[in-house]
Amino acid sequence: MDEPQLYDEKHLSDITGISIKTLQFWRFKGAKHAPPFIKVGRRVYYRPKDVENWINGRQTFRKSGIAKHHAY
């Protein structure tokens, strides 16, 4: 199956495990840690390259206890 040119909320939620409601909340709040998005008409989309860069830019951890204090 070909990779979509743009991801919708459901696709991004499926590949990241982040709920659609959380993605919507982050956009509403203008959260700096949220993935960049675009709007086409009234619909929200995410560019695959932006998502890849966003994921690659996330901090990595060696222990879950440390990660817990740096959660979104």
C-alpha positions in Angstrom: 0.0 0.0 0.0 1.3 3.5 -0.9 2.1 6.0 1.8 -0.5 8.8 1.9 0.7 12.3 0.9 -0.9 13.7 4.0 -1.9 12.1 7.3 -5.3 12.7 8.8 -5.8 12.7 12.6 -6.8 9.0 12.6 -3.7 7.9 10.7 -1.4 10.0 12.9 -3.1 8.6 16.0 -2.7 5.0 14.7 1.0 5.4 14.0 1.9 7.2 17.2 -0.6 5.9 19.7 -1.6 9.4 20.6 -5.3 9.8 20.9 -7.2 12.0 18.4 -8.6 14.0 21.4 -5.0 14.7 22.6 -3.9 15.8 19.2 -7.0 18.1 19.0 -6.3 19.5 22.5 -2.6 20.2 21.6 -3.7 22.1 18.5 -6.3 24.0 20.5 -3.7 25.0 23.1 -1.0 25.7 20.6 1.3 23.2 22.4 4.9 23.6 21.4 5.5 19.8 21.7 2.7 19.0 19.3 3.4 17.8 15.7 3.1 20.6 13.1 -0.1 20.5 11.1 -1.7 22.1 8.1 -5.3 22.9 7.3 -6.9 22.3 4.0 -10.3 24.0 4.1 -11.7 22.9 7.5 -9.7 19.7 7.7 -6.5 19.1 9.6 -3.6 17.2 8.1 0.0 16.3 8.9 2.8 16.1 6.4 4.7 12.8 6.7 8.1 14.5 6.6 6.9 16.9 9.4 5.8 13.9 11.5 9.1 12.1 10.9 11.1 15.2 11.9 8.8 15.7 15.0 9.3 12.1 16.1 13.1 12.2 15.5 13.2 15.4 17.5 11.7 13.9 20.6 13.9 13.3 23.5 15.1 9.8 24.2 15.5 8.2 27.6 17.3 5.2 29.2 14.9 4.8 32.2 11.2 5.1 32.4 11.4 7.0 35.7 13.2 9.8 34.0 10.9 9.8 31.0 7.9 10.1 33.4 9.1 13.6 34.5 9.5 14.8 30.9 6.1 13.6 29.5 4.3 15.9 27.1 
